[in-house]
Amino acid sequence: MPTTTPWGKLDRNHPDAATAPRLSLIAHSIDVAAVVAGLLALPLWRSRLDALAGRPLTPIDLDRLTVLAYFHDVGKAGAGFYSQGLPAAVREDWFRRHRASPNQRGHTRIVAPLVGTNPDYRPHRDALGLEALLD
């Protein structure tokens, strides 16, 4: 996989992060969504989720849960997270060029504003269709 491709999983046991085997972010997201779809089809999972929802989940509900599972790691597309797969010697320059910082290496805090109410992030929420998903 080219090192410019966003990745979802990286072999952390590999001695060199820059050449470590990786799974693309898209492939990882598809894998997770497929597993969630499979789990949602199991009678025990469905009955428990129906009970939690207080009603039987519809096929549309199940599709939406699968889509949300697909997007669960969207923050891994950020420059801070991506830096973890770069050689340590180039990371500092990477942060500077992408206006990122080492404290952005995670993949959840960077997307947290998307589920908030701050009006500054409304265009981002709109671009992802989050309001429709939440409805």
N, C-alpha and C positions, 0 to 999 in steps of 0.2 A: 504494500500500500504506500503511495507517495506520502512523504512527510508533510505535504501541504493539505492533506485530506483530514477533516475533523475526525477524531477517533473517540470511540466510546469505551474501549477496554484496551489496556496496555499490559504486556507481560512485565510485571514489576520485579520478577526474579531475574530478568535479563540484566547482565552487567552494564549495558549501555542503553540508557533510555532512548537515545536518538535512533538506534537501530533495532530496538525491541519489537517483536511481533505485535501487531495491533489489529483490532477489529474496528471497522469504520463506525462512526456514530450512527449512520443510517442503518447499517446492518444490526448493530446492537439494539437500536430502538425497535426495529422490526422483530427481532428475537423476543424482546420483552413484551411487545404487544401481542405476539402470537401465544406466548405462555399465558398471559392474562386472559386472552380469548378462550384458551383451553380450560383454564381454571373456572371461568365464568360459566362454562357449559356443564360443569360437574354439579350434580343435584345437591350435594351437601353445601357447596359454596353458594349456589343460587338461593337455597332456602335461608341460609344465614344472612346473605346480603338483602334478600327480600325482607327479612325480619328487621334488619337495621334500617332499611328504607321506610318501613311501615307500610309497604305495599309491594305487590309483585313488580319486579323490574321489567320494563318493556324491551323489545329488541333494540329500540333506539337508545335506551339507557345503557344497554350492554355495549353497543357500538361506541357510545361516547366514553365509557370507561376504558375501552380498548384504545381509543384515540388519546385519552389522557395518559395512559400507560406509555404509548409511543413517545409522547412529549416529556416523559418524566426526567430525562437527562438533557433537556435543551440547553442548560447552562454550560454543558461541556463544549459547546461551540464557541465559548468566550475565549479571548486571548489569554487570560490568566490561567484557565484550566489547561489550555493547549500547551502552555509553556512547560508543563510537567514532562512532556515527551521530547523536549529539546535538550541538547547537551548543556550542562551547567555553564560552560564557557560563553554561550551565546544568549543565555536567558536574560541577563541584564539589558543587553541591547534590544532584545525582543520586547521587554516591558516598556522601554523608552519609546520605541517606534510605534507601539500599539497603545500608548497611553494607559497602560495597565500597571499593576503593582503586584508584588508577591502576595499581598493579602487577598488577592482576587483569584487565587489558584483553585479554590473550591468551585463547585458548580451549582450551589443552591442559593447562596446569599446574593449572587449577581442577578438572579431572575426573580427574587422575592418581590421587587417593586411591581412586577407584572400582575400579581394577585392582590395588590393593595388598591388604595383609592386615590393615591396621589395623581392629580390631573396632569402632571408633567409626563406621565407614562401612558396616558390614554391612547396616543397614536400607536404605541407598541402593542397594547392590549387589543386594539382594533385590528392591527395587521395580522395578529394571530387568531382572531375570532374568539377571544376568550370570553367576552360577554355572552355570546351565543352559547358557548359550551357551559358556562355557569348557569344560564337560564334553563 
